[in-house]
Amino acid sequence: MTVDAMQEYGLEHMTDNEMRDFLASQRMGVLGLPATDAPYMVPISFGYDGESSLYFTFVGGPDSRKRTLIEAAETVRFLTYAAQSVFNWESLILTGTVARVSEEDWDDLEEVLQGVWRPEVFEAAMAAEEVVVYRFDVDDWAGIKHTGLPPGFDVDGTGE
């Protein structure tokens, strides 16, 4: 069933402003990288510049699989979502390109990367391991949401 067909059940396409606002409120998602056997999926935290770019911080050497795959990728996908309940959730999928950010430009990203959630193990490893920052430039995005009420509930309280 298509998203359009599901609209009668309360599913909605997100507007550009809704997608920007949702992306700005999120800190985690899943990065999908092309690989020969199957897509390589990486749960990852991110910073968002408020316009059309995300920023990822990778910790580890150049031989890591995710670094090898991201460096070779022409196009990647990114998914972020939030599910408060079965009646209230949002999902956003982005398609775009990724480029490594030079270390000289990291200071310009301080505000974007401030507050990015990272597991403690990665915070500790950042002091000893190589750190690389990548910029994901969004070429296309699509968001859907369902913000309906459970059956039997309505806005005016009549149950109808």
C-alpha positions in Angstrom: 0.0 0.0 0.0 1.4 3.4 -0.9 1.7 6.4 1.5 -1.0 8.2 -0.5 -3.4 5.3 0.0 -2.7 5.3 3.7 -3.8 8.9 4.1 -7.3 7.9 4.8 -5.9 6.3 7.9 -4.1 9.4 9.1 -0.7 9.0 7.5 0.7 12.3 6.2 3.6 13.5 4.1 5.7 16.0 6.0 6.3 19.5 4.6 9.8 20.8 4.1 9.5 22.9 7.3 8.3 19.9 9.3 11.2 17.8 8.0 13.7 20.5 8.9 12.2 20.9 12.4 12.1 17.2 12.9 15.7 16.8 11.8 16.8 19.6 14.1 15.1 17.8 17.0 16.9 14.4 16.4 20.4 13.3 17.3 20.5 9.6 16.1 19.8 7.8 12.9 20.9 5.0 10.7 23.4 5.6 7.9 23.0 3.2 4.9 26.2 2.7 2.9 26.3 0.7 -0.4 28.2 -2.6 0.0 28.6 -5.6 -2.3 26.6 -8.2 -0.3 23.9 -6.0 1.3 23.6 -2.4 2.5 25.9 -1.7 5.5 23.7 0.0 8.2 25.4 2.1 10.8 23.6 3.6 13.8 25.1 7.0 14.2 24.7 10.3 15.9 24.7 13.5 13.8 24.7 17.3 13.9 22.4 19.2 11.5 23.2 22.7 10.2 19.5 23.7 9.9 19.6 23.8 6.1 20.7 20.9 4.0 23.7 19.2 5.6 24.3 16.6 8.4 27.7 16.0 10.0 29.0 12.6 11.3 32.0 12.0 13.4 33.8 8.7 12.9 36.2 7.3 15.5 38.8 4.8 14.4 41.4 4.2 11.7 41.2 4.3 8.0 40.8 0.5 7.7 37.4 0.5 9.4 34.6 -0.9 7.2 32.4 2.1 7.5 35.2 4.5 6.6 36.1 2.3 3.6 32.5 2.2 2.4 31.7 5.9 3.0 34.9 7.0 1.1 33.8 4.8 -1.9 30.1 5.7 -1.9 28.7 8.0 -4.5 25.2 8.1 -2.9 24.1 7.2 0.6 20.9 7.1 2.6 20.1 8.2 6.1 17.1 7.4 8.2 15.9 9.0 11.4 12.7 8.4 13.2 10.8 8.9 16.5 7.9 6.7 17.7 6.1 8.0 20.8 3.3 5.5 20.4 1.6 3.4 17.7 -0.5 6.5 16.9 2.2 9.1 17.0 5.4 8.7 15.1 7.5 10.4 12.4 10.1 9.0 9.9 12.5 10.9 7.6 14.7 9.4 4.9 17.4 11.4 3.3 19.4 10.7 0.1 22.7 12.5 -0.7 26.4 12.6 -1.0 29.1 12.5 1.6 32.5 14.3 1.7 35.2 14.4 4.3 35.5 17.7 6.2 39.1 19.0 6.4 40.4 19.4 10.0 40.9 23.1 9.3 37.1 23.5 9.0 36.2 21.7 12.2 36.1 24.9 14.3 33.4 26.2 11.9 31.3 23.2 12.9 31.6 23.6 16.7 28.0 24.9 17.0 26.5 22.2 14.7 28.4 19.4 16.5 27.7 20.7 20.0 25.3 18.5 21.9 25.7 15.6 19.5 24.9 12.4 21.5 27.7 9.9 21.6 28.1 6.7 23.7 30.7 7.1 26.4 32.9 4.5 24.8 33.3 6.7 21.7 33.9 9.8 23.8 36.7 8.0 25.6 38.1 6.6 22.3 38.2 10.1 20.7 41.2 11.0 22.9 43.3 8.0 21.6 41.9 7.2 18.1 41.8 9.0 14.8 38.7 11.2 14.4 37.2 12.1 11.0 34.2 14.3 10.3 32.0 13.8 7.2 29.4 16.2 5.7 26.3 14.6 4.3 24.7 16.9 1.7 21.0 16.2 1.3 19.9 15.8 -2.3 16.4 14.5 -1.6 14.3 13.9 1.5 10.9 12.4 2.2 9.1 12.4 5.5 5.9 10.8 6.7 4.1 11.0 10.0 1.1 9.8 11.8 -0.2 12.0 14.6 -3.6 10.5 15.0 -5.5 9.6 18.1 -6.3 6.1 19.2 -9.7 4.6 18.1 -12.5 6.1 20.2 -10.7 9.4 20.9 -11.3 12.7 19.2 -10.4 16.3 19.7 -13.8 17.5 20.9 -14.2 14.7 23.5 -17.4 13.2 22.2 -15.9 9.9 21.2 -17.2 10.2 17.6 
